[in-house]
């Protein structure tokens, strides 16, 4: 557990492979909780204190990983001028990877967005054709949910005819739009959202470096977990994964440090959301969270899984916010088969003083 805690604060740029322990943090927490009960029903009951002390010393990481608000009511109702609902959803190309193309599947994604009716949507891995960024989906989303503004930034080619990137749809006027390059293919979108009563919230939208795993890699991980892969093959592949993981941790750490400095320069309360590709308790998460609150930690329950392909503890999509401008009143993350990620949705009460 000590190494898990260290991985949250020590950069992988300083100590190689330290960030790998952040992947085991949920299991370390669960193991200590299990041992508390085992020892309580043994003759050496005093040993349960050891696990309690360990969890207590790492309480900040425990609360980031495991949501305790099982009975806290969620208010997801829209109250124009008083609340703002944010949705961050990696939409995995809006169905572009389905072969053959499934028009009904794409329609279901857009209908899901309409039903959630978020005031602001951040959509990493949003697909557009090269010739017209408003087709085939952007115009429909704008009309269906009555969004006033739309921004898009490309981060990858998707063949000769199309792009993948991050899209932002907003019912609020967007001011001072900027794009910050965090690394070669990684960008952070910045928007000042003008609320009622002249209150401004500076919002940032990101999709940080992935682990770089192919579909075959992900399938192999599931095989290893089910022990259907032979031991020697599993060990050889594990070495490859460790190398990929470490390189990705280093890149995200660099991106997070750069992004954190930009957030700190904001004259307004901030919110950052998107696909961080890192778990709570990681160095990337801790760096970006500095001075902010985590919507899940403040209002969520359980492990809050947002990525569907590797079970059971992957929460890599986050909404972090400044309590000086926003107060969370609702949070949800429902499993869906419409993407490899689940949408993360938080509803906030707008607080604070008008911006001068």
N, C-alpha and C positions, 0 to 999 in steps of 0.2 A: 504493500500500500504506500510505503514511503517513496518508492520509485515512481509510482503513479502520480503522486502529489508533485514530485520533482519535475515530471514531464510537463506539468502545466506552467511552470515558471522558468525552466531552463531551455534556452533556444537549442534546437537541433543543429544550429550553425556552430554552437560551442561544444556540444557533446554529441557525437554521432550515435544514432540509434536510440537516444533517450526518449524520443517521442513515441517510439513503438509501445512504450508502457501505457500511453494514454488509451490505446486500444483495449487494454485489459482492465481499465479502471472500473467499469460496471461490474465485471466479474469479481474483482477484489472487494468491492463494496458488498455484493451479495454474499460472498464467502464469509466475510466478517460477521454479517448479520446472522447467517446460519450457525456459525460457531458460538455466537452469544447464546442461542437457544440450546445448542448441544451441551454447552458447559453448564447452563443453568439447571439442566436435568441430570447432571453428573455429580459425583462426589466433590470434585474440585470446582465448585461454583465460582470461586474467586477468579478463575481464569477468564470468565466472561467479561470482567472489568478490563482486561487487556484489549479485547476487540472494541469495547465501548470507548476506551481512551483513544484508540487508533482512529475510529470514525469521528470522534469529537475533535481530534487534532486536524482532521481533514474535512471539517464540516462544510467549508465553502465549496469544495469539489463535490462532496456528497449531494448537496442541495442543487448543484448545477446538473448533475447526472440523473438524479432520481426526484421526480416531482412528487410532492407530498399533499397536493391540494385535491384530494379525492372527493371532498364534500363541499368544496367552494363553488358557489353558483356562478355560472357563466352568463354574462349579459352580452349577447351578440347583436342586439337590436341597433339599427341605425337611427341616430338622432342628429339630423343635419345641423351643423354649427356647434354641436356639443361633443360628438364622438367622431372617431375616424377608424375605419376597419381596414387593416392591412392584410394582404394575402401574398405570400411568397411561395411559388410553385415552379419547380424545375419540370417543364412540360415535355421533355425528351423528344423535341422535334415536332410536337403537335401531331404525332402519328406518322411522320414521314418515313420512319424506319419499318413500318408495316409493309410487308410484301405479300400479295399485291396491295395497293392502296385501298384503305377501308374508309370510305367517305362517312359512313355512319359513326365510326369510332371518332373521327375528327369532330363531327357534329356534337357528339356526346361531351367532348372536352369543352367546347364552347358553351354548351348548355349548362355544364357544371359551373363554369365561371359566372354565367348569368344568374344562376340560383344563389350562389354565394354572395353576389352583389357587393364585392369589396369596393371601398372608395379608392384604394390604390392597389394595383397588382404589379408585383415583380415577377417576371417570367424568364428565368434562365433557360437556355437551349430552345429559344423560340425560333422557328423556321420562317424564312422569307425567301422568295425568288429574287434573283439579282436585279431584275428589270423593274420591279414594283414592290416596295416594302409594305404597301397596304393590301396586297393580295398574298395568299388566298384567305387569310384569317383576320388580319388586323382591322379592316373595315367592318367586318361582321361583329367583332368584339366591341369596337367603338360604338356601333349603333345599338347592339343588344343591351349594353349596360350603361349607355348614355355617358360615356367617358368624354371629357372635354379636351384631353391632351394625351399625346402618345410620343414616346421617345424610344429609339432603338439604337443599339451599338453592336456591330459585328465583332465576333471574336474568332470565328473559324469558317473556312470554306466548307461547304457540304457538296462537293462535286462541282462541276463547271456551271451549274445553273442556279445554285442557291447558297444561302448563308445560314449559319447558326449564330445566335447572339443573345443578348439580354434585352427584353422589352419591358417598358414601364407604361402602364395605363393609369390615368388619374382623372378623378372627377373634380379635382382642385386645380387652379391655374398653376403652372410650373414656371418658376422664375430661376434665373441664374443657372441654367443647365450647363454642366461641365462633364467631361469624361477624363478620368485620371488613369494613365497607364501604369499598372502595378508590376507587370513583367511582360514578356514578349507577346503573349496572346491573352493576357488577363487585364481587364479594365474594370474600373469602378465608376458607375454613373452617379452624378451628384445633381440633386434637384432641390430647390427651395419651394416648399409647398405653402401656399398662402391660405391660412385658415380664416375662419370668421374672426371678427374683431381685430384684424390686422396682426394676428399671431402667425409667425413663421416657424416652420420646422424644416431643418435641413436634413434631407433623406439621402441615403447612399444605398446602392444596389450592386451586389457583387456575385460573381461566380468564380471562385478561386480554383487553383490548379487541382486537377483530379489525381487519383492514384494511378491512372494510366492502365487500368486493368481491362483486358479484352473480355468479350463474352465467354470465351473459353476459359480464361483465368477465373472468372466468377463461378463458372460451372465446376471447375476443379476444386475451388474452395469448399463448395457445398459437398462435393464427393469426399474430400478429406474429412470434413465434419461428420459425414455419415460412415466413414471408414470403408468406403467402397474402392478407394484407391490404394494400391500397394505401398508399403512403407517407404521403399527406396525412391520411388517416383515422387511421393509426397514430400520427402526431405529435399530432393533436388529442386522441386518447384518452390518450396518454401524459401530457399535461398534466393531465388529470383524475386519472389514477392517482397522479401525483406529489403532487397536493394531498391526495388521500385518504390516501396513505401517510404524508405528513408529519403530518397531524392525528392519525392512529393512533399514530405514534411518540411524539408529545407526550403523548397520553393514557396510553400504557403507561409512559412515563417517570415520570409523576406517580404512577401506581399502584405502580410498582416502588419508588419512594422511600418511599412510605407503608408498603408491605409490609416493606421492608428494616428500617425502624425497629422494627416489631413483632417481627420475627425476632430482632433484636439484644437485645430485652428478655427473651427466653426464659431461664429459669433452668436449662433442660435442653438437651441436644443436640437439634438441629433437623433436619428434613428438609422440603423443599418440592418439590412436583411438580405437574404439570398442563400445560395448554396455555398457554404464555407468548405465543404468536403472534409471537415474535421469535427471530431466529437467534442462535447463539453468536457472540460478538464484537459484539453490539449493546449499547447502553447499558442496556436493560432487563435483559438477561442478566447483564451485568457487575455491575450494582447488586444484583441478587438473589443472585448467587453470592458476594458478598463474605464471605470467611472460610469458605466451603463448598467442597466438591469436586463435580464433575460426574460422574455415574455413567458416562456415555458416554466422556468424556475419560479416565477411569481404566481403563475396561475394554472400550471399543468399538473398532470398526475402520471405516475409510472415512469417508464423509460422514454416515452414520447418518440418512438421510432418514426423516422421520416423516409428512410430508404428501404425499399421492399425486397431487394435481391439478395442481400446477405443478412441473415437473421442472427440474433434477435434484438441487438442493441444499437443499431446504427441511427443516431440522430445527428445529421450533418447539415440540416437546413435550420436557420436560426433567425429570430427577430430580436434585436437588441435595441433598447431605447433609453432616452434620457428622462428620468422622472421629473426633471424641472419643467418639461413641456407636456408630458403625457402620463396618464395614470391608467394602467391596464385594468379592464373590467371583464374581459372574456378571452378565452383561448381554446382553440381546437385544432386537431390534426387527425383527420379521418383517413383510414386506409382506402385507396382507390386503385383499380386496375387500369386507369387511364394513363398512367405514367409509371416509371420505375421509382418515382418519388411521390410522397403524399404532400398535399398542400398544407402549409402552416398558416393559420389564420388567427389574428389577434385583433381585438376591439379595444380602443383606447378612449378615455375621456380626455378632452383637450383642456389642459390647465396652464397656469402661468400667466404672466403679464403680457399685454400687447407689445409687439416689437416696435421700437422707436424708428 
